[in-house]
Amino acid sequence: MEKLKTGIVVSGLLLGLSTVNATEDLGEIHIYSSTIDDKFEAKKGEASSVTTISGEKVDEAHATNIHEVLRSIPGLTSEVTTGDSLKIHIRGVENQMYMGEKPGVAVVIDGVPVFERTGSVNIDLDNIESVKVIKGGASYLFGDDALSGAVIITTKKGAKYDHNFVSAEKGSFGYQKLLARTGYANDDLSFHLQASERKADGYHEDSDYSAKYLNGKLQYYIDETSDVTFGAEYSKREKDSHGTVGGATEARTNPKSVYLGDQESRDYTRGYDVELGKFFATYSKDFEDNSNLLVNTYVYTDNTEFMSAPQTKDANGTKQDYFDDNDYVYNNYYEQTQRGVKSEYRTASESHATLLGLDLRANEYKNKTTYRVPQALVVYGGPSAGVTPDYYQPGDFNSDSATDEKVFALYGEYKYAFSKKLSVTSNLRYDLIKLDYADYMDNAFKEDFKVWSYRLGTNYQFNDTASLYANFSTGFRAPTVNQLYAGDVSAWGDTQNNPDLDPEKSLNYEIGFRAIKDGITYDISLFQLDREDYIMKTTGNYGNSDGSVVEMWDNIGGARHRGLELAASGKMMEDLSFNLAYTYLDAKYTDYKNFGIAMGESTSWASAPVYYYDVTGNRIPRTSKHQVNLITEYRATDHLKFTTEINAKSSYYADDLNQIKIGGHATLDLGVDYKTKLNGYEVSMFARADNLFDKQYYSTARSSSDRNEDGVFDAEDLSITVNPGRMITAGLSMKF
């Protein structure tokens, strides 16, 4: 609270300085931040670490998922599940979480913070106009869950899509993509309509997926100073999530995770059907006094179905060999609707600029879980005590709930230029979050959270090619109903209610330097991100309890993420260019006192002995200290381009105890592109080889329990997804 008060006081002092008259011609000062549109995009004068990738770069990458695009930005990692579905992490925040939780990153598409049921995000790679990444606490712009930053995606629009375009791609493991787009533009409007499909059989057993998209955008120019944009997207995805194996031995002998008749080759959740709808309208108006008004309204829907909890034991607690989809215990149904209105008004003048924003949201989340089969009394890990066989029948409820979330937020940004070289930026946002929960067991809860978020930053421009920037920013995450009232809303377990939970906070300190020299652009930053009032279970997020510790969610955790990020790009010679992204990250728990592991075989819930560990000071799982991405492009001719990409990361721990270490790895990708014109058609061809040397490594490795119940916690308790190895992709496109 003291830091918040200090930030508000400093911001107030800066506002007072706006009455000082500049004695020199500063030019026009602009605010480039926006939660709605990136039309004001610029990097000069920015007080935070910001990176932008154009849609053209995304298209030229020929990526199969956005992970392959974002890894060219230092500080970013992502966990790919299947196809184009993944979790994005910034500066190691939430790398230790893997059960569908939010990733601590605000993913914003056309002005709307979006997430899906699994905590992942699915993005149509063929419909990206730009990707902007803001690192550090970003709740001052986006509110809840922007603990470590934001990924802002703007979809395609504008007169440059006044053409027809078709493309086709084929690749390893049954991968293929088909796309068709048509557009039109005149002096009054522009529009385009696009349809695409991506699908693959997958490397792992039951890892097939398909993703179909239909999207379009219409921009109408009302007059010379105003326009309105309408956008719509419908997507239908079917995907399995299989690919996990149990233990290092099986990862070596069964990397494709083929069913071997035991639980070690089963995933906890399977068979996702996801249906998404996105609809929005944005109004923009420029005024004569160098001001602008943006208003955005939207409705986003998410309907997701999947099955979960494979049976592992019979009613007597004896391990069984199951390999039929009918042995999964639950059907899960999830419906999410996001509705909202956002408005921003900005002004610009010679010495200062202002942004005022309003963010109103009305979100609804519905969860329903039913039993799949009569023998569903046997749950994941052991039988349910006191339940007779066949008590639960298919279709019986395990849970049925609805949460209404209302958000009322005001935010603003003020930028003041003391001189041509020195500018100061301050941000402030106030969020009122209201939760209203009800379920089929007649539970009903209401909770309100009031949170301030802010940023204070400065930029000093040494000259036209070099600048120094520094900032302090905050992020927050509000507790969920499942954390506040776990004892009432959870169907299983002994977790108690804790209605006194406070929002958790992140505090980001950063100093950086940008420069351009000899055609090379450099950006280097040092950062420290602290998490306070960290919400975790008293027995560890995935820990066990023996009853000696009261199990509940509480504000008891802490973490510190420190590091250095270096980005460099440009031309080494006329025909040879490069992009380098290097990250050094030291991420540790500063407070994590009780992590409980049940060791040995259990015949019922909590029957095995539980051992507690203080893991304070341990490295956060799946955070490598060093990570490098290097891309080089050589233009042999005006038509022919060769690309190489090296990805390398150092070792990391797979567990909170830091007992299981995973070695680092490096891979090489190669690509070739050829463009020409034939009879007035623009024709492009490409071929790409990822992981050229077919190196086998773990895409993910995690553990928080004695999975095989042998009384020893080691690499045989890991849940592992083995990388598919070499993948070849080739494609042809035509523009006319």
Secondary structure, 3 states (H helix, E strand, C coil): CHHHHHHHHHHHHHHHHHHCCCCCCCCCECCCCCCCCCCCCCCCCCCCCEEEEEHHHHHHHCCCCCHHHHCCCCCEEEEECCCCEEEEEECCCCCCCCCCCCCCCEEEECCEECCCCCCCEECCHHHEEEEEEEECCCHHHHCCCCCCEEEEEEECCCHHHCCEEEEEEEEHHHCEEEEEEEEEECCCEEEEEEEEEEEECCCCCCCCEEEEEEEEEEEEEEECCEEEEEEEEEEEEEECCCCEEECHHHHHHCCCCCCCCCHHHCCCEEEEEEEEEEEEEEEEEEECCCEEEEEEEEEEEEEEEEEEEECCECCCCCECCCCCHHHEEEEEEEEEEEEEEEEEEEEEECCEEEEEEEEEEEEEEEEEEEECCHHHHEECCEECCCCCCCCCCCCCEEEEEEEEEEEEEEEEEEEEECCCCEEEEEEEEEEEEEEEEEECCCCEEEEEEEEEEEEEEEEEEEECCEEEEEEEEEEEECCCHHHHCHHHHCCCCCCECCCCCCCEEEEEEEEEEEEEECCEEEEEEEEEEEEEEEEEECCCCCCCCCCCCCCEEEEEEEEEEEEEEEEEEEEEECCEEEEEEEEEEEEEEEECCCEEEECCCCCCCCCCCEEEECCCCCECCCCCCEEEEEEEEEECCCCEEEEEEEEEECCEECCCCCCCEECCEEEEEEEEEEEEEECCEEEEEEEEEECCCCCCCEEEEECCCCCCCCCCCCHHHCEEEECCCCEEEEEEEEEC
